[in-house]
Amino acid sequence: MERIKSIAYGCGGQTTAEYALVLLVAGLVVGVLAVFVKSGSLASMFESIVGGLVERAGG
């Protein structure tokens, strides 16, 4: 009887759905990062950070 309950109420499908959700979110993060890098915003952000640090250092 316990085997039937474990088959009927098992968590195997839930685990698969959780893995699928994690992969979907990871794909979305990679996509957003790729768009951010291709737009050139990353380079300008890096330049402004480094420029601010240089100013504060007195250079």
N, C-alpha and C positions, 0 to 999 in steps of 0.2 A: 504494500500500500504506500509506503514512503517513497518508493521509486516512482510511482505514478504521480504523486504530489510534486516531486522534484522535477519531473518532466513537464507537468502542466503549469507549474508556477515558477519555473526556473528563471534565472536572471541572464541567461545567455543572450537573449535578444537585446536586453537593456545595455549590456556591455558593448555589443556591436554598435548600437546606436550612439553610445558615448564616444567610441572611437571615431565613428563617422563625423560626429559633431566637432570633435577636436581637430580632425583633419580639415574640415570645412573652415573652421576659424583660422587655422594655420595658413590655409590657402588665401583667405581674405587678407590676413596681415601681410603676407608676401606680396600680394597684388597691390595693396595700398602703398607699401614701401617702394615697390617698383615704380609706381606712378610718381611718387614723391621724388625719387632719385632722377627719373627722366625729365621731370619738369625743371630741374636746375635749382630748386629751392634748397636742396641739401648743400650745394656748393656755396650759395649766398649766405645761408645760415652759418656754415662753418667759417666763412670769411668774416662775418660780423662778430662771431665769438672770439676768434683769434685777434681781430682788430681791437676789440674791447679789452682783451687781456694785455695786449701790447701797450695800449694807452694807460692802463692802470699801473703797468710796470714802469712807466715813464720813458718808454722807447719810442 
